[in-house]
Amino acid sequence: MPDSIVLDASVAAKLYFVEDLSPAASAAVRAADSIIAPDLLLIELASVASKRVRRGTSPIGPARSAVESVGDLLDEVTSMVDLAPRAFDLAVEHGFSAYDASYLALAEARGLRVLTADTRLVGRARDAGLGALVVQLE
């Protein structure tokens, strides 16, 4: 794994909520020298946390704590203003969601890889010839 990673929401959620691969997510983040993400990650984690509270799978306190502290985990947060044009192009050209494409756009711009637990994202990236931009959390 590279020294720096682009962290996506599928892995970030595993850091704050007990899920499959949570230990692997923690180890990968500890091993990274630098963790960056688009500011979208903050809202995506808020979405995950709020769904967990509504479904009764997380108390509100820990869920709120996850949302409030995720920014502390990141060494750099990149504005979507800078990523949106390329994310749009990737979404149109390859069928990614604009959300997934924002992580890919950041990885592409920085010469990094997105650390993801999203197997569909990994498969689509490979199919689009962009497999070098992602690494599957295992």
TIRO-2110 file (N, C-alpha, C; in Angstrom, 1 decimal):
// TIRO-2110
0.8, -1.2, 0.0, N, 1, A
0.0, 0.0, 0.0, CA, 1, A
0.9, 1.2, 0.0, C, 1, A
0.5, 2.3, -0.7, N, 2, A
1.3, 3.5, -0.8, CA, 2, A
1.4, 4.2, 0.6, C, 2, A
2.3, 5.0, 0.8, N, 3, A
2.5, 5.8, 2.0, CA, 3, A
1.3, 6.7, 2.3, C, 3, A
0.7, 7.2, 1.2, N, 4, A
-0.5, 8.1, 1.3, CA, 4, A
-1.6, 7.4, 0.6, C, 4, A
-2.8, 7.6, 1.2, N, 5, A
-4.0, 7.0, 0.6, CA, 5, A
-5.1, 8.0, 0.5, C, 5, A
-6.0, 7.8, -0.4, N, 6, A
-7.3, 8.5, -0.5, CA, 6, A
-8.3, 7.5, 0.2, C, 6, A
-8.9, 8.0, 1.3, N, 7, A
-9.8, 7.2, 2.1, CA, 7, A
-11.2, 7.4, 1.6, C, 7, A
-11.9, 6.3, 1.4, N, 8, A
-13.3, 6.5, 1.0, CA, 8, A
-14.2, 6.1, 2.1, C, 8, A
-15.5, 6.4, 2.0, N, 9, A
-16.5, 6.3, 3.0, CA, 9, A
-16.7, 4.9, 3.5, C, 9, A
-16.5, 3.9, 2.5, N, 10, A
-16.7, 2.5, 2.9, CA, 10, A
-15.7, 2.0, 3.9, C, 10, A
-14.5, 2.6, 3.9, N, 11, A
-13.5, 2.2, 4.8, CA, 11, A
-13.6, 3.1, 6.1, C, 11, A
-13.9, 4.4, 5.9, N, 12, A
-14.1, 5.2, 7.1, CA, 12, A
-15.2, 4.7, 8.0, C, 12, A
-16.2, 4.2, 7.5, N, 13, A
-17.3, 3.7, 8.3, CA, 13, A
-16.8, 2.5, 9.1, C, 13, A
-15.9, 1.7, 8.6, N, 14, A
-15.4, 0.6, 9.3, CA, 14, A
-14.5, 1.0, 10.5, C, 14, A
-14.0, 2.2, 10.5, N, 15, A
-13.2, 2.7, 11.5, CA, 15, A
-14.0, 3.1, 12.7, C, 15, A
-15.3, 3.5, 12.5, N, 16, A
-16.1, 4.0, 13.6, CA, 16, A
-17.3, 3.1, 14.0, C, 16, A
-17.6, 2.1, 13.2, N, 17, A
-18.7, 1.2, 13.5, CA, 17, A
-18.1, -0.2, 13.2, C, 17, A
-18.5, -1.2, 14.1, N, 18, A
-18.0, -2.5, 14.0, CA, 18, A
-18.7, -3.2, 12.8, C, 18, A
-17.8, -3.5, 11.8, N, 19, A
-18.3, -4.2, 10.6, CA, 19, A
-17.2, -5.2, 10.2, C, 19, A
-17.5, -6.0, 9.2, N, 20, A
-16.5, -6.9, 8.6, CA, 20, A
-15.4, -6.0, 8.2, C, 20, A
-14.2, -6.5, 8.4, N, 21, A
-13.0, -5.8, 7.9, CA, 21, A
-12.7, -4.5, 8.8, C, 21, A
-13.3, -4.3, 9.9, N, 22, A
-13.0, -3.1, 10.7, CA, 22, A
-11.5, -3.2, 11.2, C, 22, A
-11.0, -4.4, 11.6, N, 23, A
-9.6, -4.5, 12.0, CA, 23, A
-8.7, -4.2, 10.8, C, 23, A
-9.0, -4.6, 9.7, N, 24, A
-8.2, -4.4, 8.5, CA, 24, A
-8.2, -2.9, 8.2, C, 24, A
-9.3, -2.2, 8.3, N, 25, A
-9.4, -0.8, 8.1, CA, 25, A
-8.5, 0.0, 9.0, C, 25, A
-8.6, -0.4, 10.3, N, 26, A
-7.7, 0.3, 11.3, CA, 26, A
-6.2, 0.1, 11.0, C, 26, A
-5.9, -1.2, 10.6, N, 27, A
-4.5, -1.4, 10.3, CA, 27, A
-4.0, -0.6, 9.1, C, 27, A
-4.8, -0.6, 8.1, N, 28, A
-4.4, 0.2, 6.9, CA, 28, A
-4.2, 1.7, 7.2, C, 28, A
-5.1, 2.2, 8.0, N, 29, A
-5.0, 3.6, 8.3, CA, 29, A
-3.8, 3.9, 9.2, C, 29, A
-3.6, 3.0, 10.1, N, 30, A
-2.4, 3.2, 10.9, CA, 30, A
-1.1, 3.1, 10.1, C, 30, A
-1.1, 2.3, 9.1, N, 31, A
0.1, 2.1, 8.2, CA, 31, A
0.4, 3.3, 7.3, C, 31, A
-0.7, 4.0, 7.0, N, 32, A
-0.6, 5.1, 6.0, CA, 32, A
0.2, 6.3, 6.6, C, 32, A
1.1, 6.9, 5.8, N, 33, A
1.8, 8.1, 6.3, CA, 33, A
0.9, 9.3, 6.2, C, 33, A
0.0, 9.3, 5.2, N, 34, A
-0.9, 10.5, 5.0, CA, 34, A
-2.2, 10.0, 4.5, C, 34, A
-3.3, 10.6, 5.0, N, 35, A
-4.6, 10.2, 4.6, CA, 35, A
-5.4, 11.4, 4.1, C, 35, A
-5.8, 11.3, 2.8, N, 36, A
-6.5, 12.5, 2.3, CA, 36, A
-7.9, 12.0, 1.8, C, 36, A
-8.8, 12.9, 1.6, N, 37, A
-10.1, 12.6, 1.2, CA, 37, A
-10.8, 13.9, 0.6, C, 37, A
-11.8, 13.7, -0.3, N, 38, A
-12.6, 14.8, -0.6, CA, 38, A
-13.5, 15.2, 0.5, C, 38, A
-13.9, 16.4, 0.6, N, 39, A
-14.8, 16.8, 1.7, CA, 39, A
-16.1, 16.1, 1.7, C, 39, A
-16.5, 15.5, 0.6, N, 40, A
-17.6, 14.6, 0.5, CA, 40, A
-17.6, 13.5, 1.5, C, 40, A
-16.5, 13.0, 1.9, N, 41, A
-16.4, 12.0, 2.9, CA, 41, A
-17.1, 12.3, 4.2, C, 41, A
-17.0, 13.6, 4.6, N, 42, A
-17.6, 14.0, 5.8, CA, 42, A
-19.2, 13.8, 5.8, C, 42, A
-19.7, 14.2, 4.7, N, 43, A
-21.2, 14.0, 4.5, CA, 43, A
-21.6, 12.5, 4.4, C, 43, A
-20.8, 11.8, 3.6, N, 44, A
-21.1, 10.4, 3.5, CA, 44, A
-21.0, 9.7, 4.8, C, 44, A
-20.1, 10.0, 5.7, N, 45, A
-20.0, 9.4, 7.0, CA, 45, A
-21.2, 9.8, 7.8, C, 45, A
-21.6, 11.1, 7.7, N, 46, A
-22.8, 11.5, 8.4, CA, 46, A
-24.0, 10.8, 8.0, C, 46, A
-24.1, 10.4, 6.7, N, 47, A
-25.2, 9.7, 6.2, CA, 47, A
-25.2, 8.2, 6.8, C, 47, A
-24.1, 7.6, 6.8, N, 48, A
-23.9, 6.3, 7.3, CA, 48, A
-24.3, 6.3, 8.8, C, 48, A
-23.8, 7.2, 9.5, N, 49, A
-24.0, 7.3, 11.0, CA, 49, A
-25.5, 7.6, 11.3, C, 49, A
-26.1, 8.5, 10.5, N, 50, A
-27.6, 8.7, 10.8, CA, 50, A
-28.4, 7.5, 10.5, C, 50, A
-28.1, 6.8, 9.4, N, 51, A
-28.9, 5.6, 9.1, CA, 51, A
-28.7, 4.5, 10.2, C, 51, A
-27.5, 4.4, 10.8, N, 52, A
-27.3, 3.5, 11.9, CA, 52, A
-28.1, 3.8, 13.1, C, 52, A
-28.2, 5.1, 13.4, N, 53, A
-29.0, 5.6, 14.5, CA, 53, A
-30.5, 5.3, 14.3, C, 53, A
-31.0, 5.6, 13.1, N, 54, A
-32.4, 5.4, 12.8, CA, 54, A
-32.8, 3.9, 12.8, C, 54, A
-31.8, 3.1, 12.4, N, 55, A
-32.1, 1.6, 12.3, CA, 55, A
-31.9, 1.0, 13.7, C, 55, A
-31.3, 1.7, 14.6, N, 56, A
-31.1, 1.1, 15.9, CA, 56, A
-29.9, 0.3, 16.1, C, 56, A
-28.9, 0.5, 15.1, N, 57, A
-27.7, -0.3, 15.2, CA, 57, A
-26.5, 0.5, 15.8, C, 57, A
-26.8, 1.7, 16.1, N, 58, A
-25.8, 2.5, 16.8, CA, 58, A
-26.5, 3.5, 17.7, C, 58, A
-26.0, 3.7, 18.9, N, 59, A
-26.5, 4.8, 19.8, CA, 59, A
-26.1, 6.1, 19.2, C, 59, A
-26.9, 7.1, 19.5, N, 60, A
-26.6, 8.4, 18.9, CA, 60, A
-25.3, 9.0, 19.3, C, 60, A
-24.8, 8.8, 20.5, N, 61, A
-23.6, 9.4, 21.0, CA, 61, A
-22.4, 9.0, 20.2, C, 61, A
-22.1, 7.7, 20.0, N, 62, A
-21.0, 7.2, 19.2, CA, 62, A
-21.1, 7.6, 17.8, C, 62, A
-22.4, 7.6, 17.3, N, 63, A
-22.5, 8.0, 15.9, CA, 63, A
-22.2, 9.5, 15.7, C, 63, A
-22.6, 10.3, 16.6, N, 64, A
-22.3, 11.7, 16.5, CA, 64, A
-20.8, 11.9, 16.7, C, 64, A
-20.2, 11.2, 17.6, N, 65, A
-18.7, 11.3, 17.8, CA, 65, A
-18.0, 10.9, 16.5, C, 65, A
-18.5, 9.9, 15.8, N, 66, A
-17.8, 9.5, 14.5, CA, 66, A
-17.9, 10.7, 13.5, C, 66, A
-19.0, 11.3, 13.4, N, 67, A
-19.2, 12.5, 12.5, CA, 67, A
-18.3, 13.6, 12.9, C, 67, A
-18.2, 13.9, 14.2, N, 68, A
-17.5, 15.0, 14.7, CA, 68, A
-16.0, 14.8, 14.6, C, 68, A
-15.5, 13.6, 14.6, N, 69, A
-14.1, 13.3, 14.7, CA, 69, A
-13.5, 12.8, 13.4, C, 69, A
-14.2, 12.5, 12.4, N, 70, A
-13.6, 12.0, 11.2, CA, 70, A
-12.6, 12.9, 10.5, C, 70, A
-12.9, 14.2, 10.6, N, 71, A
-12.0, 15.2, 10.1, CA, 71, A
-10.6, 15.1, 10.8, C, 71, A
-10.6, 14.8, 12.0, N, 72, A
-9.3, 14.6, 12.7, CA, 72, A
-8.4, 13.5, 12.2, C, 72, A
-9.1, 12.5, 11.6, N, 73, A
-8.4, 11.4, 11.0, CA, 73, A
-7.6, 11.8, 9.7, C, 73, A
-8.1, 12.8, 9.1, N, 74, A
-7.6, 13.2, 7.8, CA, 74, A
-6.4, 14.2, 7.9, C, 74, A
-5.4, 13.9, 7.1, N, 75, A
-4.3, 14.9, 7.0, CA, 75, A
-4.6, 16.0, 6.0, C, 75, A
-5.5, 15.8, 5.1, N, 76, A
-5.9, 16.8, 4.1, CA, 76, A
-7.3, 16.5, 3.6, C, 76, A
-8.1, 17.5, 3.5, N, 77, A
-9.4, 17.4, 3.0, CA, 77, A
-9.5, 18.3, 1.7, C, 77, A
-9.9, 17.8, 0.6, N, 78, A
-9.9, 18.5, -0.6, CA, 78, A
-11.3, 18.9, -1.0, C, 78, A
-11.4, 20.1, -1.4, N, 79, A
-12.8, 20.6, -1.8, CA, 79, A
-13.3, 20.0, -3.0, C, 79, A
-14.6, 19.7, -3.0, N, 80, A
-15.2, 19.2, -4.2, CA, 80, A
-15.2, 20.1, -5.4, C, 80, A
-15.1, 21.4, -5.1, N, 81, A
-15.0, 22.4, -6.1, CA, 81, A
-13.9, 22.0, -7.1, C, 81, A
-12.8, 21.6, -6.6, N, 82, A
-11.6, 21.2, -7.4, CA, 82, A
-11.8, 19.8, -8.1, C, 82, A
-12.6, 19.0, -7.5, N, 83, A
-12.8, 17.6, -8.0, CA, 83, A
-14.0, 17.4, -8.9, C, 83, A
-15.0, 18.3, -8.8, N, 84, A
-16.2, 18.0, -9.5, CA, 84, A
-16.1, 17.9, -11.0, C, 84, A
-15.3, 18.7, -11.7, N, 85, A
-15.3, 18.6, -13.2, CA, 85, A
-14.7, 17.2, -13.6, C, 85, A
-13.6, 16.8, -13.0, N, 86, A
-13.1, 15.5, -13.3, CA, 86, A
-14.0, 14.3, -12.9, C, 86, A
-14.6, 14.5, -11.7, N, 87, A
-15.6, 13.5, -11.3, CA, 87, A
-16.7, 13.3, -12.2, C, 87, A
-17.2, 14.4, -12.7, N, 88, A
-18.3, 14.4, -13.7, CA, 88, A
-17.8, 13.6, -15.0, C, 88, A
-16.6, 13.9, -15.5, N, 89, A
-16.1, 13.2, -16.7, CA, 89, A
-16.0, 11.7, -16.4, C, 89, A
-15.5, 11.3, -15.3, N, 90, A
-15.3, 9.9, -15.0, CA, 90, A
-16.7, 9.2, -14.9, C, 90, A
-17.7, 9.9, -14.3, N, 91, A
-19.0, 9.4, -14.2, CA, 91, A
-19.7, 9.2, -15.5, C, 91, A
-19.5, 10.2, -16.4, N, 92, A
-20.1, 10.1, -17.7, CA, 92, A
-19.4, 9.1, -18.6, C, 92, A
-18.1, 9.1, -18.6, N, 93, A
-17.3, 8.2, -19.4, CA, 93, A
-17.4, 6.7, -19.0, C, 93, A
-17.5, 6.5, -17.7, N, 94, A
-17.3, 5.1, -17.2, CA, 94, A
-18.4, 4.6, -16.3, C, 94, A
-19.4, 5.4, -16.1, N, 95, A
-20.6, 4.9, -15.3, CA, 95, A
-20.4, 4.9, -13.8, C, 95, A
-19.4, 5.5, -13.3, N, 96, A
-19.3, 5.6, -11.9, CA, 96, A
-20.3, 6.5, -11.3, C, 96, A
-20.7, 6.4, -10.1, N, 97, A
-21.5, 7.4, -9.4, CA, 97, A
-20.6, 8.6, -9.3, C, 97, A
-21.1, 9.8, -9.3, N, 98, A
-20.3, 11.0, -9.1, CA, 98, A
-19.6, 11.0, -7.8, C, 98, A
-20.2, 10.3, -6.8, N, 99, A
-19.6, 10.2, -5.5, CA, 99, A
-18.3, 9.4, -5.6, C, 99, A
-18.4, 8.2, -6.1, N, 100, A
-17.2, 7.3, -6.3, CA, 100, A
-16.2, 8.0, -7.2, C, 100, A
-16.7, 8.7, -8.2, N, 101, A
-15.7, 9.4, -9.1, CA, 101, A
-15.0, 10.5, -8.5, C, 101, A
-15.5, 11.1, -7.4, N, 102, A
-14.8, 12.1, -6.7, CA, 102, A
-13.5, 11.6, -6.0, C, 102, A
-13.7, 10.4, -5.5, N, 103, A
-12.5, 9.8, -4.8, CA, 103, A
-11.5, 9.4, -5.9, C, 103, A
-11.9, 8.9, -7.0, N, 104, A
-11.0, 8.5, -8.1, CA, 104, A
-10.3, 9.7, -8.7, C, 104, A
-11.1, 10.8, -8.8, N, 105, A
-10.5, 12.1, -9.4, CA, 105, A
-9.4, 12.6, -8.4, C, 105, A
-9.6, 12.5, -7.2, N, 106, A
-8.6, 12.9, -6.2, CA, 106, A
-7.3, 12.0, -6.3, C, 106, A
-7.6, 10.7, -6.3, N, 107, A
-6.5, 9.7, -6.5, CA, 107, A
-5.7, 10.0, -7.7, C, 107, A
-6.4, 10.2, -8.8, N, 108, A
-5.7, 10.5, -10.1, CA, 108, A
-4.9, 11.7, -10.1, C, 108, A
-5.4, 12.8, -9.5, N, 109, A
-4.8, 14.1, -9.4, CA, 109, A
-3.5, 14.0, -8.6, C, 109, A
-3.5, 13.2, -7.6, N, 110, A
-2.4, 13.1, -6.6, CA, 110, A
-1.5, 11.9, -6.9, C, 110, A
-1.8, 11.1, -7.8, N, 111, A
-1.0, 9.9, -8.1, CA, 111, A
-1.0, 8.9, -6.9, C, 111, A
-2.2, 8.8, -6.3, N, 112, A
-2.4, 7.9, -5.2, CA, 112, A
-3.5, 6.8, -5.6, C, 112, A
-3.8, 6.0, -4.6, N, 113, A
-4.9, 5.0, -4.8, CA, 113, A
-6.0, 5.2, -3.7, C, 113, A
-7.2, 4.9, -4.1, N, 114, A
-8.3, 5.0, -3.2, CA, 114, A
-8.3, 3.7, -2.4, C, 114, A
-8.3, 3.7, -1.1, N, 115, A
-8.5, 2.6, -0.3, CA, 115, A
-10.0, 2.4, -0.1, C, 115, A
-10.6, 1.3, -0.6, N, 116, A
-12.0, 1.1, -0.5, CA, 116, A
-12.4, -0.3, -0.1, C, 116, A
-13.5, -0.5, 0.4, N, 117, A
-14.1, -1.8, 0.7, CA, 117, A
-15.2, -2.1, -0.3, C, 117, A
-15.4, -1.2, -1.2, N, 118, A
-16.5, -1.3, -2.2, CA, 118, A
-16.1, -2.2, -3.4, C, 118, A
-16.5, -3.4, -3.4, N, 119, A
-16.0, -4.3, -4.5, CA, 119, A
-16.6, -3.9, -5.8, C, 119, A
-17.7, -3.3, -5.8, N, 120, A
-18.3, -2.8, -7.1, CA, 120, A
-17.4, -1.7, -7.7, C, 120, A
-16.9, -0.8, -6.8, N, 121, A
-16.0, 0.3, -7.3, CA, 121, A
-14.7, -0.3, -7.8, C, 121, A
-14.2, -1.3, -7.2, N, 122, A
-13.0, -1.9, -7.6, CA, 122, A
-13.2, -2.6, -9.0, C, 122, A
-14.3, -3.3, -9.1, N, 123, A
-14.6, -3.9, -10.4, CA, 123, A
-14.8, -3.0, -11.5, C, 123, A
-15.5, -1.9, -11.3, N, 124, A
-15.8, -0.9, -12.3, CA, 124, A
-14.5, -0.2, -12.7, C, 124, A
-13.7, 0.1, -11.7, N, 125, A
-12.4, 0.8, -12.0, CA, 125, A
-11.5, -0.1, -12.9, C, 125, A
-11.5, -1.4, -12.6, N, 126, A
-10.7, -2.3, -13.4, CA, 126, A
-11.3, -2.4, -14.8, C, 126, A
-12.6, -2.5, -14.9, N, 127, A
-13.2, -2.6, -16.2, CA, 127, A
-13.0, -1.3, -17.1, C, 127, A
-12.8, -0.2, -16.4, N, 128, A
-12.6, 1.1, -17.1, CA, 128, A
-11.2, 1.4, -17.4, C, 128, A
-10.3, 0.4, -17.0, N, 129, A
-8.9, 0.6, -17.2, CA, 129, A
-8.3, 1.6, -16.1, C, 129, A
-9.0, 1.7, -15.0, N, 130, A
-8.5, 2.6, -13.9, CA, 130, A
-8.2, 1.8, -12.6, C, 130, A
-8.0, 0.5, -12.8, N, 131, A
-7.7, -0.3, -11.6, CA, 131, A
-6.5, 0.1, -10.8, C, 131, A
-5.6, 0.8, -11.4, N, 132, A
-4.4, 1.3, -10.7, CA, 132, A
-4.8, 2.4, -9.7, C, 132, A
-6.0, 2.9, -9.8, N, 133, A
-6.4, 4.0, -8.9, CA, 133, A
-7.1, 3.5, -7.6, C, 133, A
-7.3, 2.2, -7.5, N, 134, A
-8.0, 1.6, -6.3, CA, 134, A
-7.2, 0.5, -5.7, C, 134, A
-7.4, 0.3, -4.4, N, 135, A
-6.9, -0.9, -3.7, CA, 135, A
-8.0, -1.3, -2.8, C, 135, A
-8.3, -2.6, -2.9, N, 136, A
-9.4, -3.3, -2.1, CA, 136, A
-8.9, -3.5, -0.7, C, 136, A
-9.7, -3.1, 0.3, N, 137, A
-9.4, -3.4, 1.7, CA, 137, A
-9.7, -4.9, 1.8, C, 137, A
-8.7, -5.6, 2.4, N, 138, A
-8.8, -7.0, 2.6, CA, 138, A
-8.4, -7.4, 4.0, C, 138, A
END
